[in-house]
Amino acid sequence: MRELILLRHAHADPALPGQADIDRPLSAEGLAEAEAAGRWLREKNLVPDCVLCSPARRTRETLEAVLGAIGYVDQRLDQAIYEATPGTLATLLDEHRDTGRLLLVGHNPGLERLAALLHSGQTGEYRGMPPAGIAVLTLPIGAAVEPAVAELSAFWWP
């Protein structure tokens, strides 16, 4: 089995006047959430082999806090994650099908809909991925990322 770990960015500050959404930083609460997410991953021995992260400031800051708890791992920023649909995310994950444990740090609604799609085969009006929430999905080694291919093995939120 291989594992996909989906991590939604932690709480971010609202955009300041004239500030682009992609540049919003984590709030103080968000930093604490991201640190807690990193500790949970470390405690569960869920250190990824590779990380794919949105280039948004809040996702990068979430990842930095997580890495502070779990240590350095191979990481890549990918513009496609920002404002991605579940289909875009599934395609990106499928390109990394040889990675044993892959962490994706991104945004809603794409992440929560991806988790629902991979687990149940449907996205619907699914709303279940809070800020800094983590969904761990297991799927057969070499399996394509497609609807209902995965089992939800863990779910955590601060």
C-alpha positions in Angstrom: 0.0 0.0 0.0 1.1 3.6 -0.5 -0.2 6.6 1.3 -1.4 10.0 0.3 -1.5 12.6 3.1 -3.6 15.7 2.3 -2.9 18.7 4.5 -5.0 21.8 4.3 -3.1 25.0 5.1 -3.7 26.4 8.6 -5.7 29.5 9.4 -4.5 32.6 7.5 -4.9 36.3 8.1 -7.4 38.0 5.9 -5.9 39.9 2.9 -4.9 43.5 3.6 -6.2 46.1 1.2 -4.4 45.6 -2.1 -2.8 42.3 -1.0 -3.2 39.3 -3.3 -4.8 36.2 -1.9 -1.7 34.1 -2.7 0.3 36.4 -0.3 -1.8 35.9 2.8 0.3 34.8 5.8 -0.7 32.4 8.5 -2.2 33.9 11.6 -0.8 33.3 15.0 -3.5 30.7 15.5 -2.6 29.1 12.2 1.1 28.8 13.1 0.1 26.9 16.3 -2.2 24.7 14.2 0.5 23.9 11.7 3.0 23.1 14.5 0.4 20.7 16.0 -0.1 19.1 12.6 3.6 18.5 12.3 3.7 16.9 15.8 0.8 14.6 14.9 2.5 13.5 11.8 5.7 12.8 13.7 3.8 10.9 16.5 2.1 8.7 14.0 5.3 8.1 12.0 3.8 9.6 8.9 6.9 11.3 7.6 6.5 11.7 3.8 9.0 10.7 1.2 8.1 13.8 -0.8 5.9 16.9 -0.4 4.0 18.8 -3.1 3.0 22.3 -1.9 1.0 25.2 -3.3 3.1 28.3 -3.8 0.7 30.4 -1.7 2.4 31.9 1.3 0.0 30.3 3.8 0.7 26.8 2.5 4.5 27.4 2.5 4.3 28.6 6.0 2.2 25.6 7.1 4.7 23.3 5.5 7.7 25.1 7.2 6.0 24.6 10.6 5.3 20.9 9.8 8.9 20.4 8.7 10.1 21.9 12.0 8.5 18.9 13.7 9.3 16.1 11.2 12.6 17.2 9.7 13.5 18.0 6.2 12.0 16.0 3.3 12.1 16.4 -0.5 9.7 19.2 -1.4 8.4 20.9 -4.5 6.2 23.9 -5.1 3.6 23.4 -7.8 1.5 26.3 -9.1 -1.1 23.8 -10.2 -2.1 23.2 -6.6 -3.3 26.8 -6.0 -7.0 27.0 -6.8 -7.0 23.4 -8.2 -10.0 21.2 -8.8 -10.0 17.6 -7.5 -9.3 16.5 -11.1 -6.2 18.6 -11.3 -5.0 17.4 -8.0 -5.7 13.7 -8.9 -3.6 14.2 -12.1 -0.8 15.7 -10.2 -0.8 12.9 -7.6 -1.0 10.3 -10.3 2.3 11.7 -11.8 3.9 10.7 -8.4 2.5 7.2 -8.2 5.9 5.8 -7.5 6.2 7.7 -4.2 5.5 5.6 -1.2 4.2 8.3 1.0 3.3 11.6 -0.6 2.2 14.8 1.3 0.1 17.4 -0.6 -0.3 20.8 1.1 -3.1 22.8 -0.5 -6.4 24.5 -0.2 -10.1 23.9 0.0 -12.4 23.2 -1.7 -10.1 21.1 -3.8 -8.5 19.1 -1.0 -11.7 18.1 0.7 -13.4 17.2 -2.6 -10.3 15.2 -3.6 -10.5 13.2 -0.3 -14.2 12.5 -0.8 -13.6 11.5 -4.5 -10.8 9.1 -3.7 -12.6 7.6 -0.7 -16.3 7.4 -1.8 -16.1 8.2 -5.5 -18.2 11.4 -5.2 -17.4 15.0 -4.3 -20.9 16.4 -3.8 -21.2 19.1 -1.3 -18.6 17.5 0.9 -17.4 19.9 3.7 -15.0 18.2 6.1 -11.4 19.5 5.9 -10.9 22.2 8.5 -7.8 24.5 8.5 -4.7 22.3 9.2 -6.8 19.2 8.8 -5.1 16.1 7.6 -6.6 13.2 5.7 -4.5 10.0 5.2 -5.5 7.8 2.4 -4.1 4.4 1.5 -4.3 2.9 -1.9 -2.7 -0.1 -3.7 0.9 0.4 -4.9 0.9 1.4 -8.6 -2.9 2.1 -8.7 -4.0 5.0 -10.7 -5.5 7.9 -8.7 -9.2 7.6 -9.5 -12.6 7.7 -7.8 -13.1 5.3 -4.8 -9.6 3.8 -5.1 -8.5 4.8 -1.6 -9.3 4.0 2.0 -9.4 6.8 4.6 -7.0 5.4 7.2 -6.7 8.5 9.4 -8.2 12.0 9.8 -7.0 14.7 12.2 -7.6 18.3 12.8 -6.4 20.7 15.6 
